[in-house]
Amino acid sequence: MAKFGPKDIKKLREATNAGMMDCKKALTASEGDFDEAVAWLREKGLGAAAKKANKVAAEGVVSVEVADNKAVIVEINSQTDFVAQNETFKAVVKEITKHAFDNNLADAEAINASEINGQPFSEYLSLKIATIGENLVVRRAGMIASDDETVAINGYVHANNRVAVLLGAKCEDKATADKVRAELKNIAMHAAAMSPSTLSYKDFDAQFVADETNGRIEKVKKENEELVRLGKPLKNVPSYVSRQQLTEEILAEAKKAIEAELASEGKPEKIWDRIVPGKLERFISDNTLLDQELALLDQKYVMDDSVTVGEHIAKISKGKAEITDFIRLEVGEGIEVEEEDFAAEVAKQMA
């Protein structure tokens, strides 16, 4: 004879979010003992999660929480975009993000090794996997935080919840920090759209720059071939692609070449100082294509393309602020999804 009724099933379902029939089976197996029923579901959830664990989780969302001069960003993956739009999944994302924020968990490893709601995070996630029915992965996370009132921190999540950015800036005083904080959100929006991979060209590995040089030069040459066909002005073909490569010696040689050009054109030497700086800046721009594409501070600011992002932040802060921290996460970056044709998938299910 059953030692539980519909109210007990309802209570267990509300507590675990498991299916009604699973709750009934759990209470039957535990002879109506609520705690044992929860444990039974947990064990069942772990088993269900194991079956899902080999499924690639390449969809999902990126979530951000910003408050009290602290910001956390978390990427949580699911197997399908459909589940990523599910309200239950969204609630899980919100709970995990708040958990990371409240407990100063600065990376995915710290989150996955933590305890949440009095249980190991792995068990918590396994139960959510069992409930939602897809593999879930806390793949990446980051945090920017400071007790210094002269540090400004802000972030932005794009409307599709697939791209998010955190930024931090060191300022000379609190008033500057308060002004810069609002502007950081605009720059974070820029970073979300323009996909920089690092803060500054100084962060590039020297070998990476070397490997990228020839290909980018050849790209400009090919673009010029098309411009010739269209009868349009040609681009200057660079010799370099990053400010890393522009040593003082190279810049001095470029200046001499510019002066020699002006002399050959018959320009009076007394006006060279008004012409050379602009031409030297053009030389630097032509020879830093890698920086302009991948380094945030060196990109042309989308809201004012007459300046770079670095120049913009210096302009609005009157030289009293510098962006020092940058985290950008986009859902699924670097994940290779194995493609399998429909017939193979059916055959696997029939095996």
Beta strands, then each sheet from edge to edge (+ up, - down):
strand 1: 59-67
strand 2: 70-78
strand 3: 115-116
strand 4: 119-120
strand 5: 137-145
strand 6: 151-157
strand 7: 163-171
strand 8: 300-301
strand 9: 304-308
strand 10: 321-330
sheet 1: 1+ 2- 5+
sheet 2: 3+ 4-
sheet 3: 6+ 7- 10+
sheet 4: 8+ 9-
end
